[in-house]
């Protein structure tokens, strides 16, 4: 990452999601310096996925980011979320399995998404099993609280189902 490209990438990241025009301007500058930068492409994918709700366009950016850097720690978690939101469950499952093998990735978040995938497929029992797995990889109180809250929510859905 060159210094100029880094400057624009961090400027874009700093403006996301509060000032999208400034974010997009800086991001376009960053991508003009290096159109193959996985982090910049990931941020562009996040904009399309989270802000514009254009999952197909977002998937293109995430795929491109993965193409240029398959070991990037940021891309998989946002790409998985995009796939889950777009109900591309099979693709999400494959990416989850791959992501768990990446050294240094936040496994708690990946297991949380695996749980969400099971929940969306209707298997609440499996969702709880994956949340227990996510709990093993929580190393901050914030992530642990998130997993506990999610478990409480899934259990409440199970009670209604019976």
N, C-alpha and C positions, 0 to 999 in steps of 0.2 A: 504494500500500500504506500503510494507516494504521499509526501507531506500535504500537498495541495488537495489531493483526492480525499485524504483522511480528514482534512479541515472541513470540506464540504459534506462528507458523510456524517461527521459528528454534529455539524450544524443542522443537517436534515433530521438526525435522530433527536436532537435537542428540541426541535420544533414539532415533532410528532407526538401526539395527535392534535395539539392545541392550535397550531397555525399551519394548516395544510398548504396554503399557497407558498409560504416561506420554506416549508419542508420540501415541497416538490421542486422548487427552484434550486435549492441546494443539492437535492438528490440528482436532478438532471445534470448539474455541473459535475458531480462526483462520477456519474455514469459516463459523461463525455470524456473524462480523464482515463477511466478504465471501465469499458462496457462489460468486462468479465468479472467484476468484483461481486462476490457472493453476498456479502453483507448489504451492499447497496441494492442488489436485485431482490434480496429478501425483504428489505424495507418497502420497496416498490410493491412487492407481492402483498405485504401486510396492508398497504394503503388500499389496494384493490379488494382485498378480502374483508378487512375489518371496517373500512370507511365507505367504500363504494358498493360493497356487496356484489362484486362481479367476480365470482369464484373461478370461472373459466379463464379469465385474463390473469387472475392471481396465480392460478396453477401454472400458467406458462412462465411467469417470473420465478416461481419457486423451483420449477423443473430446471430452468436455466441456471439458477444459483447452485442447485445440486450438481449439475453437469460440470460447472467450473470448480467446485470445491465440495467433494462428497463427504469430507470430514468436518465441515463447518458445524459448530455446535448450536448456532441460532436457527438455521433454516428448518431442520426437521420439526421442531416443536410448533412453529407457525404453519408449516405446510400440513402437518397432521391436523391441526385445528381447522384449517381451510377445507381439507378433505372431509372431515366429520361434518362440518357445517353444510357442505354440498352433498352430503349423503353418499360419498364415494367410499363405502365401507371397506371393500376389498383392497383398494389401493392404500387406505389408511392403515389397515392391518399389516400389509407388507412393509410399509414405511416404519411402523412401530417396531416390528421385529428387527429391521435393519438398524434403527436408531439405538436400540438397547445394546448394540454391539460397539457403538462409537465410544471411544475412550474419552472420559471427562464430561459426557452429556449429563444433564439433570434427569436422572432416572425416575425420580419421584414424579416429575411432570409427565414423562412418557407413560408411566404406569397409570397415572391419573387419566390420561387420554385413552389408554387401553380399557380402563373401567368405563369411561363414557361411551366408548364404542360398544361394549357389551350391553350397557344400559339402553342405548339407541336400538340395538338389535332385540331388546326385550328380555335379556337374561340378567335379571337383577342379582341373582345368586353369584354369577360369575363377576359381576361388577363389584360386589363386596370382596370377592377373593382378590381381585386386582387392586382394590383400594388397600387391602392388608399388605400387599406387596409394595405399594407406593409408600406406605407408612415406614417400611424398613429403610427407605432411602431419603427420609426427611431429616435434614440436618439443621433446620432453622425452625423456630417456633411458628413462624408465619406459614411455612409449607405444611407443618404438622397440623396446625389448626385448620387449614384449608381441607386437608384429607379427612380429618375428623368430622368436619361440617358436612362434607360430601357423603361420608358413611352414614351420618345421621339422616340425611336427606333420602338416600337410597333405602335405608331401613324403613323410613316412614312410607315410602311408596310400596314396599313389600307388605306392610301391615294393611294398606288399603286394598291390595290385590287379593289378599286372603278373604 
